[in-house]
Amino acid sequence: MTEILVHMCPAADWEASVTAGEVAPASLAEQGFVHLSTPQQVHLPANRLFAGRRDIVLLSLDPTRLKDRLEWEPGVPGDPSSMLFPHLYGPVPLTAVVEVQPYLPDDDGTFVAVG
């Protein structure tokens, strides 16, 4: 089986996605893609974007159910230079979401890898 990919977002955004029928975060309109990660690398953007927040959920995605182009591209300065992140050039269909779970930081407010 293809490795699971993950997308993190505030729980309220996930609830709005269920109503809308797809996951289409602001990055899709602003940058043209949805930021995804592997379970082993999700802590890097989580700590940049959501450090200390306790309302974040992790959407586990089956990449075989994604309909749009998926590209593996460099992250931001500060990420390991050889690390590539999956970017989906379209919304995430709800049928690709196979699990939703809370993604809580440690007591000091930092997130850790989940895989």
C-alpha positions in Angstrom: 0.0 0.0 0.0 1.1 3.5 -0.7 2.3 5.4 2.4 -0.4 7.5 4.1 0.0 11.3 3.7 -1.3 13.8 6.2 -2.8 17.3 6.3 -3.2 19.2 9.5 -5.6 22.0 10.2 -7.7 23.5 13.0 -10.7 21.3 13.9 -13.1 24.1 12.8 -11.5 24.1 9.3 -12.0 20.4 9.1 -15.7 20.7 10.1 -16.1 23.4 7.4 -14.5 21.1 4.9 -17.0 18.3 5.7 -19.8 20.8 5.0 -18.1 22.0 1.8 -17.4 18.5 0.5 -13.7 18.9 0.1 -10.6 20.2 1.9 -9.6 23.5 0.2 -7.4 25.5 2.6 -6.4 29.1 1.9 -3.0 27.9 0.5 -4.9 26.4 -2.5 -6.1 29.9 -3.5 -2.9 31.7 -2.4 -0.2 29.3 -3.5 -2.0 27.0 -5.8 -1.6 23.8 -3.7 -2.5 22.1 -0.5 0.4 21.5 1.9 0.7 17.8 2.9 3.4 15.9 4.8 4.4 12.4 5.6 3.8 11.3 9.2 7.5 11.5 9.8 7.8 15.1 8.8 4.5 16.7 9.9 6.0 18.1 13.1 8.2 20.5 11.1 5.3 22.6 9.7 3.2 22.0 12.8 5.8 23.7 15.0 6.1 26.6 12.6 2.4 27.2 12.2 0.6 25.8 15.2 3.0 25.6 18.2 1.1 25.2 21.4 -2.3 25.0 19.8 -4.5 22.2 21.0 -7.3 22.4 18.4 -5.3 20.9 15.5 -6.5 17.7 13.8 -4.5 15.4 11.6 -6.2 14.1 8.5 -4.7 10.8 7.2 -5.0 10.6 3.5 -4.9 7.7 1.0 -2.8 9.1 -1.8 -4.4 6.7 -4.3 -7.7 8.6 -3.8 -6.3 12.0 -4.6 -7.6 13.3 -7.9 -5.2 16.2 -8.7 -1.5 16.4 -9.4 0.8 15.5 -6.4 4.3 17.0 -6.5 7.2 16.4 -4.0 8.9 19.8 -3.6 11.3 21.5 -1.2 10.0 23.0 2.0 11.0 26.3 3.5 14.4 27.5 4.6 15.3 25.7 7.8 13.9 22.4 6.7 16.5 19.7 5.9 17.8 20.6 2.4 17.2 17.0 1.0 13.6 16.8 2.4 10.7 17.1 0.0 7.1 17.7 1.0 4.0 16.5 -1.0 2.0 19.4 -2.5 -1.4 18.6 -3.9 -2.4 20.9 -6.8 -6.2 20.8 -6.1 -8.5 20.2 -3.2 -8.5 17.1 -1.1 -11.6 15.0 -1.8 -13.3 13.8 1.4 -13.1 10.2 0.0 -9.3 10.5 0.4 -9.5 11.1 4.2 -9.3 7.7 5.9 -8.8 9.0 9.5 -9.1 12.2 11.5 -7.4 12.4 14.9 -6.4 15.2 17.3 -2.8 16.3 16.9 -1.7 17.5 20.3 1.6 19.1 21.2 3.7 17.9 24.1 3.5 19.7 27.4 6.1 22.2 26.2 3.9 23.1 23.2 6.0 21.3 20.6 4.6 18.8 18.1 6.5 15.5 17.3 6.4 13.2 14.3 3.7 10.7 14.3 5.3 8.0 12.2 
